[in-house]
Amino acid sequence: MPLRAIAYASEAIPGLSMDHVDDLSRGAARFNLEAGVTGVLLYDGHRFLQYIEGPEDSINVVYSRILGARSHCELLELGRGRVSGRFFPYWSMRLLWTDPADIRSVARGNWSGLSRGGALRQLGQVVAPHLA
């Protein structure tokens, strides 16, 4: 079954607490595990950047939930398409607290084609310190 991926950035709603973000992430991880979706969620206290990957049907279900979430607004889809393999095969959803410069850098990257170069490489550089 071909794998698909979607990346987006969005603004957190005002007053969103760290505990609420942690709860959202844990709930997403449980749901994604059942759906066969993996990915990472970057958060800087104001903005989200998320990358999800998995079977097309599952990605569509997960992304529909994301689009309907009340925890964020101003969602901007950065990239969508077929991927040759998983970039985050062991994370059903990993929340990483990061700084605004990291999110800006990854969001401004080249998401066309979702190749392992461009924005995915930048995302990997942001995530790398958290792999240990």
N, CA, C and O atoms as a printed pandas DataFrame, in Angstrom:
     atom_number atom_name residue_name chain_id  residue_number  x_coord  y_coord  z_coord
0              1         N          MET        A               1    0.841   -1.176    0.000
1              2        CA          MET        A               1    0.000    0.000    0.000
2              3         C          MET        A               1    0.889    1.242    0.000
3              4         O          MET        A               1    1.780    1.362    0.841
4              5         N          PRO        A               2    0.658    2.164   -0.928
5              6        CA          PRO        A               2    1.491    3.369   -0.990
6              7         C          PRO        A               2    1.309    4.238    0.250
7              8         O          PRO        A               2    0.217    4.341    0.809
8              9         N          LEU        A               3    2.398    4.851    0.657
9             10        CA          LEU        A               3    2.367    5.743    1.812
10            11         C          LEU        A               3    2.196    7.183    1.349
11            12         O          LEU        A               3    2.710    7.587    0.306
12            13         N          ARG        A               4    1.473    7.931    2.138
13            14        CA          ARG        A               4    1.247    9.354    1.891
14            15         C          ARG        A               4    1.714   10.144    3.103
15            16         O          ARG        A               4    1.855    9.599    4.198
16            17         N          ALA        A               5    1.949   11.415    2.899
17            18        CA          ALA        A               5    2.337   12.293    4.003
18            19         C          ALA        A               5    1.699   13.658    3.802
19            20         O          ALA        A               5    1.413   14.081    2.682
20            21         N          ILE        A               6    1.487   14.327    4.922
21            22        CA          ILE        A               6    0.984   15.701    4.923
22            23         C          ILE        A               6    1.774   16.476    5.969
23            24         O          ILE        A               6    2.057   15.966    7.053
24            25         N          ALA        A               7    2.121   17.699    5.636
25            26        CA          ALA        A               7    2.754   18.612    6.590
26            27         C          ALA        A               7    1.944   19.901    6.606
27            28         O          ALA        A               7    1.480   20.370    5.567
28            29         N          TYR        A               8    1.780   20.463    7.794
29            30        CA          TYR        A               8    1.065   21.726    7.912
30            31         C          TYR        A               8    1.638   22.533    9.069
31            32         O          TYR        A               8    2.330   22.001    9.938
32            33         N          ALA        A               9    1.340   23.810    9.061
33            34        CA          ALA        A               9    1.644   24.699   10.181
34            35         C          ALA        A               9    0.344   25.383   10.574
35            36         O          ALA        A               9   -0.523   25.610    9.731
36            37         N          SER        A              10    0.211   25.711   11.857
37            38        CA          SER        A              10   -0.991   26.395   12.332
38            39         C          SER        A              10   -0.665   27.198   13.583
39            40         O          SER        A              10    0.392   27.035   14.192
40            41         N          GLU        A              11   -1.595   28.066   13.950
41            42        CA          GLU        A              11   -1.470   28.897   15.145
42            43         C          GLU        A              11   -2.266   28.254   16.271
43            44         O          GLU        A              11   -3.402   27.828   16.064
44            45         N          ALA        A              12   -1.686   28.181   17.447
45            46        CA          ALA        A              12   -2.415   27.697   18.620
46            47         C          ALA        A              12   -3.453   28.740   19.019
47            48         O          ALA        A              12   -3.233   29.940   18.855
48            49         N          ILE        A              13   -4.582   28.275   19.543
49            50        CA          ILE        A              13   -5.570   29.229   20.038
50            51         C          ILE        A              13   -4.993   29.932   21.268
51            52         O          ILE        A              13   -4.196   29.338   21.995
52            53         N          PRO        A              14   -5.375   31.168   21.509
53            54        CA          PRO        A              14   -4.874   31.877   22.689
54            55         C          PRO        A              14   -5.240   31.129   23.976
55            56         O          PRO        A              14   -6.347   30.609   24.115
56            57         N          GLY        A              15   -4.299   31.089   24.899
57            58        CA          GLY        A              15   -4.544   30.466   26.194
58            59         C          GLY        A              15   -4.400   28.955   26.225
59            60         O          GLY        A              15   -4.722   28.329   27.235
60            61         N          LEU        A              16   -3.926   28.359   25.150
61            62        CA          LEU        A              16   -3.749   26.904   25.125
62            63         C          LEU        A              16   -2.631   26.524   26.094
63            64         O          LEU        A              16   -1.493   26.966   25.941
64            65         N          SER        A              17   -2.959   25.710   27.080
65            66        CA          SER        A              17   -1.976   25.361   28.112
66            67         C          SER        A              17   -1.049   24.238   27.654
67            68         O          SER        A              17   -1.381   23.467   26.753
68            69         N          MET        A              18    0.106   24.161   28.285
69            70        CA          MET        A              18    1.053   23.085   27.981
70            71         C          MET        A              18    0.432   21.733   28.309
71            72         O          MET        A              18    0.640   20.765   27.578
72            73         N          ASP        A              19   -0.332   21.656   29.403
73            74        CA          ASP        A              19   -0.994   20.398   29.759
74            75         C          ASP        A              19   -1.978   19.969   28.680
75            76         O          ASP        A              19   -2.072   18.786   28.354
76            77         N          HIS        A              20   -2.715   20.936   28.124
77            78        CA          HIS        A              20   -3.669   20.610   27.061
78            79         C          HIS        A              20   -2.938   20.104   25.818
79            80         O          HIS        A              20   -3.381   19.146   25.185
80            81         N          VAL        A              21   -1.838   20.734   25.472
81            82        CA          VAL        A              21   -1.048   20.288   24.317
82            83         C          VAL        A              21   -0.521   18.873   24.564
83            84         O          VAL        A              21   -0.559   18.036   23.662
84            85         N          ASP        A              22   -0.035   18.602   25.764
85            86        CA          ASP        A              22    0.427   17.247   26.099
86            87         C          ASP        A              22   -0.710   16.236   25.970
87            88         O          ASP        A              22   -0.513   15.150   25.425
88            89         N          ASP        A              23   -1.900   16.586   26.470
89            90        CA          ASP        A              23   -3.061   15.696   26.364
90            91         C          ASP        A              23   -3.433   15.447   24.907
91            92         O          ASP        A              23   -3.713   14.313   24.519
92            93         N          LEU        A              24   -3.437   16.511   24.098
93            94        CA          LEU        A              24   -3.736   16.365   22.670
94            95         C          LEU        A              24   -2.753   15.413   22.000
95            96         O          LEU        A              24   -3.140   14.558   21.204
96            97         N          SER        A              25   -1.493   15.574   22.329
97            98        CA          SER        A              25   -0.452   14.740   21.733
98            99         C          SER        A              25   -0.621   13.271   22.124
99           100         O          SER        A              25   -0.489   12.382   21.283
100          101         N          ARG        A              26   -0.908   13.023   23.386
101          102        CA          ARG        A              26   -1.113   11.635   23.832
102          103         C          ARG        A              26   -2.331   11.008   23.158
103          104         O          ARG        A              26   -2.292    9.847   22.751
104          105         N          GLY        A              27   -3.410   11.775   23.042
105          106        CA          GLY        A              27   -4.602   11.275   22.360
106          107         C          GLY        A              27   -4.336   10.988   20.890
107          108         O          GLY        A              27   -4.795    9.979   20.354
108          109         N          ALA        A              28   -3.597   11.874   20.243
109          110        CA          ALA        A              28   -3.244   11.668   18.833
110          111         C          ALA        A              28   -2.365   10.439   18.669
111          112         O          ALA        A              28   -2.529    9.682   17.713
112          113         N          ALA        A              29   -1.437   10.235   19.588
113          114        CA          ALA        A              29   -0.548    9.070   19.507
114          115         C          ALA        A              29   -1.356    7.777   19.587
115          116         O          ALA        A              29   -1.095    6.836   18.838
116          117         N          ARG        A              30   -2.332    7.728   20.488
117          118        CA          ARG        A              30   -3.173    6.523   20.606
118          119         C          ARG        A              30   -3.974    6.296   19.329
119          120         O          ARG        A              30   -4.017    5.181   18.808
120          121         N          PHE        A              31   -4.606    7.350   18.827
121          122        CA          PHE        A              31   -5.415    7.236   17.618
122          123         C          PHE        A              31   -4.552    6.828   16.428
123          124         O          PHE        A              31   -4.916    5.932   15.666
124          125         N          ASN        A              32   -3.410    7.489   16.273
125          126        CA          ASN        A              32   -2.519    7.212   15.147
126          127         C          ASN        A              32   -1.978    5.794   15.181
127          128         O          ASN        A              32   -1.817    5.167   14.134
128          129         N          LEU        A              33   -1.695    5.282   16.371
129          130        CA          LEU        A              33   -1.203    3.914   16.501
130          131         C          LEU        A              33   -2.214    2.938   15.916
131          132         O          LEU        A              33   -1.846    2.021   15.182
132          133         N          GLU        A              34   -3.480    3.134   16.240
133          134        CA          GLU        A              34   -4.546    2.280   15.692
134          135         C          GLU        A              34   -4.680    2.452   14.181
135          136         O          GLU        A              34   -4.981    1.493   13.470
136          137         N          ALA        A              35   -4.461    3.657   13.694
137          138        CA          ALA        A              35   -4.636    3.965   12.275
138          139         C          ALA        A              35   -3.410    3.636   11.431
139          140         O          ALA        A              35   -3.491    3.646   10.202
140          141         N          GLY        A              36   -2.276    3.346   12.068
141          142        CA          GLY        A              36   -1.054    3.070   11.317
142          143         C          GLY        A              36   -0.365    4.320   10.802
143          144         O          GLY        A              36    0.344    4.281    9.797
144          145         N          VAL        A              37   -0.579    5.433   11.498
145          146        CA          VAL        A              37    0.009    6.715   11.102
146          147         C          VAL        A              37    1.138    7.058   12.067
147          148         O          VAL        A              37    1.026    6.836   13.272
148          149         N          THR        A              38    2.216    7.598   11.531
149          150        CA          THR        A              38    3.339    8.041   12.355
150          151         C          THR        A              38    3.629    9.502   12.044
151          152         O          THR        A              38    3.170   10.040   11.036
152          153         N          GLY        A              39    4.403   10.140   12.928
153          154        CA          GLY        A              39    4.748   11.526   12.660
154          155         C          GLY        A              39    5.283   12.255   13.862
155          156         O          GLY        A              39    5.567   11.671   14.908
156          157         N          VAL        A              40    5.412   13.558   13.678
157          158        CA          VAL        A              40    5.975   14.419   14.712
158          159         C          VAL        A              40    5.200   15.736   14.730
159          160         O          VAL        A              40    4.731   16.215   13.697
160          161         N          LEU        A              41    5.079   16.309   15.931
161          162        CA          LEU        A              41    4.414   17.588   16.131
162          163         C          LEU        A              41    5.381   18.524   16.839
163          164         O          LEU        A              41    5.774   18.276   17.979
164          165         N          LEU        A              42    5.761   19.592   16.165
165          166        CA          LEU        A              42    6.603   20.617   16.775
166          167         C          LEU        A              42    5.699   21.702   17.343
167          168         O          LEU        A              42    4.688   22.061   16.740
168          169         N          TYR        A              43    6.074   22.222   18.511
169          170        CA          TYR        A              43    5.284   23.288   19.137
170          171         C          TYR        A              43    6.212   24.250   19.850
171          172         O          TYR        A              43    7.106   23.835   20.588
172          173         N          ASP        A              44    5.996   25.541   19.626
173          174        CA          ASP        A              44    6.864   26.553   20.236
174          175         C          ASP        A              44    6.142   27.409   21.279
175          176         O          ASP        A              44    6.674   28.422   21.731
176          177         N          GLY        A              45    4.947   27.004   21.652
177          178        CA          GLY        A              45    4.150   27.780   22.589
178          179         C          GLY        A              45    3.109   28.643   21.908
179          180         O          GLY        A              45    2.184   29.136   22.554
180          181         N          HIS        A              46    3.259   28.830   20.585
181          182        CA          HIS        A              46    2.310   29.642   19.816
182          183         C          HIS        A              46    1.936   29.010   18.480
183          184         O          HIS        A              46    0.816   29.180   18.000
184          185         N          ARG        A              47    2.871   28.284   17.885
185          186        CA          ARG        A              47    2.649   27.695   16.558
186          187         C          ARG        A              47    2.933   26.211   16.586
187          188         O          ARG        A              47    3.784   25.726   17.331
188          189         N          PHE        A              48    2.188   25.500   15.745
189          190        CA          PHE        A              48    2.401   24.076   15.529
190          191         C          PHE        A              48    2.977   23.863   14.138
191          192         O          PHE        A              48    2.707   24.634   13.217
192          193         N          LEU        A              49    3.763   22.823   13.997
193          194        CA          LEU        A              49    4.133   22.294   12.691
194          195         C          LEU        A              49    4.089   20.786   12.839
195          196         O          LEU        A              49    4.785   20.212   13.677
196          197         N          GLN        A              50    3.264   20.148   12.017
197          198        CA          GLN        A              50    3.097   18.704   12.128
198          199         C          GLN        A              50    3.349   18.036   10.786
199          200         O          GLN        A              50    2.995   18.552    9.726
200          201         N          TYR        A              51    3.977   16.865   10.876
201          202        CA          TYR        A              51    4.221   16.009    9.715
202          203         C          TYR        A              51    3.657   14.646   10.069
203          204         O          TYR        A              51    4.027   14.064   11.089
204          205         N          ILE        A              52    2.748   14.122    9.219
205          206        CA          ILE        A              52    2.179   12.788    9.429
206          207         C          ILE        A              52    2.383   11.961    8.171
207          208         O          ILE        A              52    2.427   12.488    7.060
208          209         N          GLU        A              53    2.507   10.648    8.368
209          210        CA          GLU        A              53    2.755    9.733    7.249
210          211         C          GLU        A              53    2.056    8.414    7.522
211          212         O          GLU        A              53    1.924    7.998    8.673
212          213         N          GLY        A              54    1.603    7.753    6.449
213          214        CA          GLY        A              54    0.946    6.464    6.602
214          215         C          GLY        A              54    0.114    6.130    5.378
215          216         O          GLY        A              54    0.196    6.815    4.359
216          217         N          PRO        A              55   -0.700    5.062    5.478
217          218        CA          PRO        A              55   -1.579    4.692    4.366
218          219         C          PRO        A              55   -2.561    5.827    4.049
219          220         O          PRO        A              55   -2.998    6.548    4.947
220          221         N          GLU        A              56   -2.895    5.975    2.790
221          222        CA          GLU        A              56   -3.715    7.112    2.359
222          223         C          GLU        A              56   -5.037    7.221    3.116
223          224         O          GLU        A              56   -5.394    8.307    3.573
224          225         N          ASP        A              57   -5.766    6.117    3.256
225          226        CA          ASP        A              57   -7.047    6.171    3.964
226          227         C          ASP        A              57   -6.862    6.650    5.395
227          228         O          ASP        A              57   -7.642    7.465    5.888
228          229         N          SER        A              58   -5.841    6.149    6.055
229          230        CA          SER        A              58   -5.577    6.538    7.444
230          231         C          SER        A              58   -5.162    7.998    7.545
231          232         O          SER        A              58   -5.599    8.712    8.447
232          233         N          ILE        A              59   -4.321    8.436    6.625
233          234        CA          ILE        A              59   -3.895    9.837    6.611
234          235         C          ILE        A              59   -5.104   10.753    6.438
235          236         O          ILE        A              59   -5.199   11.791    7.094
236          237         N          ASN        A              60   -6.022   10.371    5.562
237          238        CA          ASN        A              60   -7.211   11.196    5.341
238          239         C          ASN        A              60   -8.058   11.311    6.605
239          240         O          ASN        A              60   -8.563   12.390    6.915
240          241         N          VAL        A              61   -8.216   10.210    7.336
241          242        CA          VAL        A              61   -8.992   10.230    8.580
242          243         C          VAL        A              61   -8.298   11.103    9.624
243          244         O          VAL        A              61   -8.934   11.946   10.256
244          245         N          VAL        A              62   -7.003   10.899    9.800
245          246        CA          VAL        A              62   -6.256   11.677   10.794
246          247         C          VAL        A              62   -6.273   13.161   10.429
247          248         O          VAL        A              62   -6.470   14.008   11.301
248          249         N          TYR        A              63   -6.073   13.477    9.172
249          250        CA          TYR        A              63   -6.042   14.885    8.764
250          251         C          TYR        A              63   -7.413   15.543    8.929
251          252         O          TYR        A              63   -7.494   16.727    9.257
252          253         N          SER        A              64   -8.476   14.795    8.708
253          254        CA          SER        A              64   -9.820   15.332    8.952
254          255         C          SER        A              64   -9.994   15.710   10.415
255          256         O          SER        A              64  -10.592   16.739   10.730
256          257         N          ARG        A              65   -9.469   14.878   11.307
257          258        CA          ARG        A              65   -9.522   15.197   12.742
258          259         C          ARG        A              65   -8.716   16.462   13.042
259          260         O          ARG        A              65   -9.141   17.315   13.821
260          261         N          ILE        A              66   -7.557   16.564   12.415
261          262        CA          ILE        A              66   -6.711   17.747   12.613
262          263         C          ILE        A              66   -7.438   19.007   12.139
263          264         O          ILE        A              66   -7.442   20.026   12.829
264          265         N          LEU        A              67   -8.050   18.929   10.959
265          266        CA          LEU        A              67   -8.751   20.091   10.410
266          267         C          LEU        A              67   -9.904   20.534   11.306
267          268         O          LEU        A              67  -10.232   21.719   11.360
268          269         N          GLY        A              68  -10.517   19.585   12.006
269          270        CA          GLY        A              68  -11.638   19.901   12.878
270          271         C          GLY        A              68  -11.261   20.261   14.304
271          272         O          GLY        A              68  -12.131   20.603   15.104
272          273         N          ALA        A              69   -9.996   20.190   14.632
273          274        CA          ALA        A              69   -9.556   20.457   16.006
274          275         C          ALA        A              69   -9.754   21.925   16.364
275          276         O          ALA        A              69   -9.524   22.813   15.543
276          277         N          ARG        A              70  -10.181   22.167   17.595
277          278        CA          ARG        A              70  -10.411   23.536   18.065
278          279         C          ARG        A              70   -9.198   24.124   18.776
279          280         O          ARG        A              70   -9.256   25.246   19.280
280          281         N          SER        A              71   -8.117   23.383   18.820
281          282        CA          SER        A              71   -6.917   23.833   19.533
282          283         C          SER        A              71   -6.021   24.721   18.678
283          284         O          SER        A              71   -5.033   25.272   19.165
284          285         N          HIS        A              72   -6.372   24.858   17.396
285          286        CA          HIS        A              72   -5.542   25.678   16.509
286          287         C          HIS        A              72   -6.399   26.336   15.441
287          288         O          HIS        A              72   -7.561   25.979   15.243
288          289         N          CYS        A              73   -5.800   27.305   14.756
289          290        CA          CYS        A              73   -6.474   28.018   13.676
290          291         C          CYS        A              73   -5.413   28.426   12.648
291          292         O          CYS        A              73   -4.226   28.151   12.822
292          293         N          GLU        A              74   -5.857   29.077   11.590
293          294        CA          GLU        A              74   -4.921   29.559   10.557
294          295         C          GLU        A              74   -4.040   28.439   10.014
295          296         O          GLU        A              74   -2.837   28.625    9.828
296          297         N          LEU        A              75   -4.634   27.286    9.761
297          298        CA          LEU        A              75   -3.873   26.136    9.273
298          299         C          LEU        A              75   -3.425   26.380    7.832
299          300         O          LEU        A              75   -4.218   26.782    6.980
300          301         N          LEU        A              76   -2.157   26.132    7.582
301          302        CA          LEU        A              76   -1.578   26.253    6.248
302          303         C          LEU        A              76   -0.938   24.921    5.878
303          304         O          LEU        A              76    0.027   24.490    6.508
304          305         N          GLU        A              77   -1.481   24.278    4.857
305          306        CA          GLU        A              77   -0.898   23.014    4.402
306          307         C          GLU        A              77    0.395   23.320    3.650
307          308         O          GLU        A              77    0.405   24.094    2.693
308          309         N          LEU        A              78    1.480   22.701    4.097
309          310        CA          LEU        A              78    2.798   22.938    3.512
310          311         C          LEU        A              78    3.117   21.965    2.392
311          312         O          LEU        A              78    3.747   22.333    1.401
312          313         N          GLY        A              79    2.683   20.729    2.551
313          314        CA          GLY        A              79    2.980   19.715    1.558
314          315         C          GLY        A              79    2.103   18.502    1.748
315          316         O          GLY        A              79    1.657   18.203    2.855
316          317         N          ARG        A              80    1.861   17.804    0.646
317          318        CA          ARG        A              80    1.049   16.593    0.664
318          319         C          ARG        A              80    1.487   15.748   -0.523
319          320         O          ARG        A              80    1.702   16.267   -1.618
320          321         N          GLY        A              81    1.617   14.449   -0.302
321          322        CA          GLY        A              81    1.954   13.597   -1.426
322          323         C          GLY        A              81    2.428   12.225   -1.013
323          324         O          GLY        A              81    2.410   11.848    0.158
324          325         N          ARG        A              82    2.849   11.502   -2.015
325          326        CA          ARG        A              82    3.340   10.142   -1.831
326          327         C          ARG        A              82    4.770   10.190   -1.306
327          328         O          ARG        A              82    5.562   11.041   -1.710
328          329         N          VAL        A              83    5.091    9.266   -0.399
329          330        CA          VAL        A              83    6.457    9.141    0.111
330          331         C          VAL        A              83    6.911    7.701   -0.067
331          332         O          VAL        A              83    6.103    6.773   -0.036
332          333         N          SER        A              84    8.202    7.529   -0.252
333          334        CA          SER        A              84    8.736    6.192   -0.523
334          335         C          SER        A              84    8.889    5.357    0.739
335          336         O          SER        A              84    8.944    4.129    0.664
336          337         N          GLY        A              85    8.957    5.996    1.879
337          338        CA          GLY        A              85    9.094    5.281    3.146
338          339         C          GLY        A              85    8.804    6.221    4.294
339          340         O          GLY        A              85    8.660    7.430    4.111
340          341         N          ARG        A              86    8.723    5.655    5.466
341          342        CA          ARG        A              86    8.425    6.465    6.651
342          343         C          ARG        A              86    9.682    7.185    7.133
343          344         O          ARG        A              86   10.774    6.619    7.161
344          345         N          PHE        A              87    9.500    8.421    7.501
345          346        CA          PHE        A              87   10.569    9.232    8.069
346          347         C          PHE        A              87   10.631    9.037    9.584
347          348         O          PHE        A              87   11.700    9.137   10.187
348          349         N          PHE        A              88    9.479    8.758   10.192
349          350        CA          PHE        A              88    9.366    8.551   11.640
350          351         C          PHE        A              88    8.642    7.236   11.929
351          352         O          PHE        A              88    7.531    7.251   12.458
352          353         N          PRO        A              89    9.251    6.107   11.592
353          354        CA          PRO        A              89    8.540    4.827   11.681
354          355         C          PRO        A              89    8.176    4.386   13.095
355          356         O          PRO        A              89    7.300    3.537   13.260
356          357         N          TYR        A              90    8.819    4.932   14.106
357          358        CA          TYR        A              90    8.598    4.454   15.476
358          359         C          TYR        A              90    7.796    5.424   16.332
359          360         O          TYR        A              90    7.571    5.157   17.513
360          361         N          TRP        A              91    7.365    6.531   15.767
361          362        CA          TRP        A              91    6.623    7.525   16.543
362          363         C          TRP        A              91    5.197    7.624   16.028
363          364         O          TRP        A              91    4.971    8.186   14.956
364          365         N          SER        A              92    4.220    7.085   16.775
365          366        CA          SER        A              92    2.826    7.261   16.361
366          367         C          SER        A              92    2.451    8.745   16.424
367          368         O          SER        A              92    1.618    9.210   15.646
368          369         N          MET        A              93    3.052    9.468   17.328
369          370        CA          MET        A              93    3.020   10.928   17.357
370          371         C          MET        A              93    3.946   11.378   18.466
371          372         O          MET        A              93    3.744   11.044   19.633
372          373         N          ARG        A              94    4.945   12.123   18.102
373          374        CA          ARG        A              94    5.911   12.617   19.080
374          375         C          ARG        A              94    5.805   14.131   19.140
375          376         O          ARG        A              94    5.962   14.811   18.126
376          377         N          LEU        A              95    5.540   14.653   20.321
377          378        CA          LEU        A              95    5.492   16.092   20.543
378          379         C          LEU        A              95    6.879   16.573   20.930
379          380         O          LEU        A              95    7.484   16.053   21.867
380          381         N          LEU        A              96    7.376   17.557   20.214
381          382        CA          LEU        A              96    8.671   18.154   20.528
382          383         C          LEU        A              96    8.483   19.648   20.743
383          384         O          LEU        A              96    8.021   20.370   19.860
384          385         N          TRP        A              97    8.851   20.090   21.931
385          386        CA          TRP        A              97    8.828   21.514   22.232
386          387         C          TRP        A              97   10.075   22.120   21.599
387          388         O          TRP        A              97   11.187   21.639   21.820
388          389         N          THR        A              98    9.889   23.162   20.822
389          390        CA          THR        A              98   11.003   23.751   20.099
390          391         C          THR        A              98   10.881   25.273   20.119
391          392         O          THR        A              98    9.950   25.820   20.712
392          393         N          ASP        A              99   11.803   25.937   19.483
393          394        CA          ASP        A              99   11.724   27.398   19.473
394          395         C          ASP        A              99   11.151   27.894   18.142
395          396         O          ASP        A              99   11.158   27.164   17.151
396          397         N          PRO        A             100   10.660   29.126   18.123
397          398        CA          PRO        A             100   10.026   29.661   16.915
398          399         C          PRO        A             100   10.920   29.628   15.680
399          400         O          PRO        A             100   10.425   29.428   14.571
400          401         N          ALA        A             101   12.212   29.819   15.848
401          402        CA          ALA        A             101   13.115   29.817   14.688
402          403         C          ALA        A             101   13.117   28.462   13.993
403          404         O          ALA        A             101   13.189   28.399   12.766
404          405         N          ASP        A             102   13.039   27.376   14.763
405          406        CA          ASP        A             102   12.995   26.042   14.156
406          407         C          ASP        A             102   11.729   25.862   13.328
407          408         O          ASP        A             102   11.781   25.362   12.205
408          409         N          ILE        A             103   10.609   26.267   13.878
409          410        CA          ILE        A             103    9.347   26.116   13.146
410          411         C          ILE        A             103    9.359   26.979   11.888
411          412         O          ILE        A             103    8.946   26.524   10.821
412          413         N          ARG        A             104    9.824   28.208   12.001
413          414        CA          ARG        A             104    9.905   29.077   10.816
414          415         C          ARG        A             104   10.789   28.458    9.742
415          416         O          ARG        A             104   10.431   28.447    8.564
416          417         N          SER        A             105   11.936   27.948   10.150
417          418        CA          SER        A             105   12.884   27.365    9.201
418          419         C          SER        A             105   12.280   26.169    8.466
419          420         O          SER        A             105   12.391   26.060    7.245
420          421         N          VAL        A             106   11.650   25.288    9.210
421          422        CA          VAL        A             106   11.060   24.096    8.590
422          423         C          VAL        A             106    9.862   24.486    7.727
423          424         O          VAL        A             106    9.697   23.954    6.629
424          425         N          ALA        A             107    9.030   25.398    8.204
425          426        CA          ALA        A             107    7.842   25.812    7.444
426          427         C          ALA        A             107    8.219   26.474    6.126
427          428         O          ALA        A             107    7.511   26.325    5.130
428          429         N          ARG        A             108    9.320   27.195    6.114
429          430        CA          ARG        A             108    9.743   27.895    4.896
430          431         C          ARG        A             108   10.526   27.005    3.935
431          432         O          ARG        A             108   10.891   27.436    2.841
432          433         N          GLY        A             109   10.780   25.780    4.339
433          434        CA          GLY        A             109   11.533   24.855    3.498
434          435         C          GLY        A             109   10.760   24.435    2.259
435          436         O          GLY        A             109    9.584   24.766    2.108
436          437         N          ASN        A             110   11.418   23.716    1.389
437          438        CA          ASN        A             110   10.817   23.232    0.151
438          439         C          ASN        A             110   10.070   21.927    0.420
439          440         O          ASN        A             110   10.689   20.872    0.566
440          441         N          TRP        A             111    8.751   22.000    0.485
441          442        CA          TRP        A             111    7.916   20.823    0.742
442          443         C          TRP        A             111    7.444   20.163   -0.544
443          444         O          TRP        A             111    6.756   19.145   -0.475
444          445         N          SER        A             112    7.778   20.691   -1.707
445          446        CA          SER        A             112    7.291   20.107   -2.955
446          447         C          SER        A             112    7.832   18.698   -3.122
447          448         O          SER        A             112    9.033   18.457   -3.000
448          449         N          GLY        A             113    6.950   17.800   -3.396
449          450        CA          GLY        A             113    7.333   16.413   -3.624
450          451         C          GLY        A             113    7.655   15.626   -2.374
451          452         O          GLY        A             113    7.844   14.412   -2.449
452          453         N          LEU        A             114    7.724   16.278   -1.227
453          454        CA          LEU        A             114    8.032   15.602    0.038
454          455         C          LEU        A             114    9.254   14.698   -0.068
455          456         O          LEU        A             114    9.280   13.600    0.487
456          457         N          SER        A             115   10.254   15.170   -0.781
457          458        CA          SER        A             115   11.482   14.378   -0.901
458          459         C          SER        A             115   12.270   14.448    0.398
459          460         O          SER        A             115   12.015   15.310    1.240
460          461         N          ARG        A             116   13.212   13.554    0.558
461          462        CA          ARG        A             116   14.014   13.528    1.784
462          463         C          ARG        A             116   15.010   14.684    1.846
463          464         O          ARG        A             116   15.711   14.856    2.843
464          465         N          GLY        A             117   15.065   15.450    0.805
465          466        CA          GLY        A             117   15.840   16.687    0.849
466          467         C          GLY        A             117   14.924   17.814    1.290
467          468         O          GLY        A             117   13.844   17.556    1.820
468          469         N          GLY        A             118   15.319   19.015    1.090
469          470        CA          GLY        A             118   14.472   20.166    1.369
470          471         C          GLY        A             118   13.967   20.223    2.794
471          472         O          GLY        A             118   14.731   20.057    3.745
472          473         N          ALA        A             119   12.670   20.459    2.932
473          474        CA          ALA        A             119   12.072   20.665    4.248
474          475         C          ALA        A             119   12.159   19.432    5.136
475          476         O          ALA        A             119   12.308   19.563    6.350
476          477         N          LEU        A             120   12.069   18.245    4.563
477          478        CA          LEU        A             120   12.185   17.037    5.395
478          479         C          LEU        A             120   13.575   16.922    5.999
479          480         O          LEU        A             120   13.725   16.460    7.130
480          481         N          ARG        A             121   14.574   17.331    5.267
481          482        CA          ARG        A             121   15.930   17.328    5.823
482          483         C          ARG        A             121   16.018   18.325    6.981
483          484         O          ARG        A             121   16.610   18.030    8.019
484          485         N          GLN        A             122   15.425   19.502    6.793
485          486        CA          GLN        A             122   15.405   20.503    7.866
486          487         C          GLN        A             122   14.644   19.981    9.080
487          488         O          GLN        A             122   15.074   20.176   10.217
488          489         N          LEU        A             123   13.528   19.326    8.843
489          490        CA          LEU        A             123   12.761   18.741    9.942
490          491         C          LEU        A             123   13.605   17.710   10.675
491          492         O          LEU        A             123   13.608   17.670   11.906
492          493         N          GLY        A             124   14.317   16.881    9.932
493          494        CA          GLY        A             124   15.199   15.889   10.544
494          495         C          GLY        A             124   16.273   16.521   11.410
495          496         O          GLY        A             124   16.632   15.969   12.450
496          497         N          GLN        A             125   16.789   17.667   10.999
497          498        CA          GLN        A             125   17.812   18.357   11.794
498          499         C          GLN        A             125   17.236   18.901   13.099
499          500         O          GLN        A             125   17.918   18.897   14.124
500          501         N          VAL        A             126   16.003   19.362   13.071
501          502        CA          VAL        A             126   15.350   19.842   14.291
502          503         C          VAL        A             126   15.062   18.679   15.232
503          504         O          VAL        A             126   15.191   18.809   16.449
504          505         N          VAL        A             127   14.675   17.553   14.669
505          506        CA          VAL        A             127   14.290   16.383   15.462
506          507         C          VAL        A             127   15.507   15.627   15.999
507          508         O          VAL        A             127   15.429   15.023   17.069
508          509         N          ALA        A             128   16.617   15.650   15.283
509          510        CA          ALA        A             128   17.795   14.834   15.623
510          511         C          ALA        A             128   18.220   14.908   17.088
511          512         O          ALA        A             128   18.513   13.861   17.664
512          513         N          PRO        A             129   18.272   16.065   17.719
513          514        CA          PRO        A             129   18.698   16.099   19.127
514          515         C          PRO        A             129   17.765   15.340   20.071
515          516         O          PRO        A             129   18.157   15.008   21.190
516          517         N          HIS        A             130   16.546   15.066   19.635
517          518        CA          HIS        A             130   15.566   14.382   20.479
518          519         C          HIS        A             130   15.586   12.869   20.288
519          520         O          HIS        A             130   14.837   12.150   20.950
520          521         N          LEU        A             131   16.429   12.388   19.398
521          522        CA          LEU        A             131   16.476   10.953   19.112
522          523         C          LEU        A             131   17.277   10.175   20.139
523          524         O          LEU        A             131   17.086    8.966   20.274
524          525         N          ALA        A             132   18.154   10.825   20.854
525          526        CA          ALA        A             132   19.021   10.133   21.819
526          527         C          ALA        A             132   18.266    9.723   23.061
527          528         O          ALA        A             132   18.848    9.132   23.970
